Every structure is written in structure tokens, then in C-alpha cells.
Amino acid sequence: MRLINYRTNKVGECMFNERQTIFLIWCTILNQRDKGDRIIKNTYELMRRLNIQDTLDAFYDISMENVEDAFSLKPVTHCFPNVMTSHIWSSIMILRTIEIKDIFANIKNYHELDQRLIIFRGIGKHKIRVLCEILNFLGMDIEPVGTFSCTALYDAFPLYIHYLEKLEGK
């Protein structure tokens, strides 16, 4: 099932901008013991609290304290704020050292996606399978491992589109 396609016309170009890529990675990290729609909304809220929903100008100035503060504000963005603070901070440190826009470029199968994302704390094999399904829905053509079916995930697809569109441009 595919409703949209973020691909460009040029082979090898990234289909997501940097903010969209961070959003997808953070949704994947935060995807633990919570409903998909809430994770998606709260990931965007976390980006808003860190002032990176419109531009990444502030991204390189985010401190661990900023992340802690973002998770401590009400309403809460995750049921495990201390663990997620650590995972998100770790991801920020990694994302600052790599080409963010290239993370999802030219991925052909689950194993390639796994190799790129396993460096992020809080992202394991199951979460990568879920993300593979999401990316395929968004227009990528990643060969999955085995079969996958999750009605709740499929119900959340329109919300992914909504927030990815909010993160387009600029």
C-alpha cells in the first residue's frame, strides 16, 4: 500500500530532507510501549520543543539539558522520559557527525537499512522492520524480511504523511 512518493526524479538523491529524516529516526526510537499516532505527534512536539521543526539552525546547539527539559515539559512526550532522553541525545550526537540526508538514500533491502540504523540506541531489529514498512508505504522499495502485518501501524500512515508534509521545504 503506497499513497505518496517522496522520491526525486534523480536516481540516488535523497527522498527526505534532514528534518524529515530526523523525524523518522526519532519516531522509530520513541516507538516503545505507546500507540503509533501518539508517538508520531509526540515526535513532532519534541522537535518543536527543541526548535527544529522549521529549520535545523538550532540542531547543532542542542544540549543534553535541552533534551531533558523537552522531555520534562507537560504534556509528557514519552512514558520513559529518562531512557528516551538518553536515546535521543545519543542520536543527536551521531546525526551531527554524518550526512543526515543520506541515511535513507539508495537502500534496497532490510539488511542495508539495518546496517545504517543499528548505530542508533533504541533501534533494534523489530523497530527496523516497522520502519521498513513505513518507508515502503512512503514510496521506497525496500525488500523486507519475512511478512509483516500491523493494523495499528497502517492506521497511523496518514499521520506520518501529515507531519512529513509539515517538515517539507524551508
Rosetta blueprint (number, residue, H / E / L):
1 M L
2 R L
3 L L
4 I L
5 N L
6 Y L
7 R L
8 T L
9 N L
10 K L
11 V L
12 G L
13 E L
14 C L
15 M L
16 F L
17 N L
18 E H
19 R H
20 Q H
21 T H
22 I H
23 F H
24 L H
25 I H
26 W H
27 C H
28 T H
29 I H
30 L H
31 N L
32 Q L
33 R L
34 D L
35 K L
36 G H
37 D H
38 R H
39 I H
40 I H
41 K H
42 N H
43 T H
44 Y H
45 E H
46 L H
47 M H
48 R H
49 R H
50 L L
51 N L
52 I L
53 Q L
54 D L
55 T L
56 L L
57 D L
58 A L
59 F H
60 Y H
61 D H
62 I L
63 S L
64 M H
65 E H
66 N H
67 V H
68 E H
69 D H
70 A H
71 F H
72 S H
73 L L
74 K L
75 P L
76 V L
77 T L
78 H L
79 C L
80 F L
81 P H
82 N H
83 V H
84 M H
85 T H
86 S H
87 H H
88 I H
89 W H
90 S H
91 S H
92 I H
93 M H
94 I H
95 L H
96 R L
97 T L
98 I L
99 E L
100 I H
101 K H
102 D H
103 I L
104 F L
105 A L
106 N L
107 I L
108 K L
109 N E
110 Y H
111 H H
112 E H
113 L H
114 D H
115 Q H
116 R H
117 L H
118 I L
119 I L
120 F L
121 R L
122 G L
123 I L
124 G L
125 K H
126 H H
127 K H
128 I H
129 R H
130 V H
131 L H
132 C H
133 E H
134 I H
135 L H
136 N H
137 F H
138 L L
139 G L
140 M L
141 D L
142 I L
143 E E
144 P L
145 V L
146 G L
147 T L
148 F L
149 S L
150 C L
151 T H
152 A H
153 L H
154 Y H
155 D H
156 A H
157 F H
158 P H
159 L H
160 Y H
161 I H
162 H H
163 Y H
164 L H
165 E H
166 K H
167 L L
168 E L
169 G L
170 K L
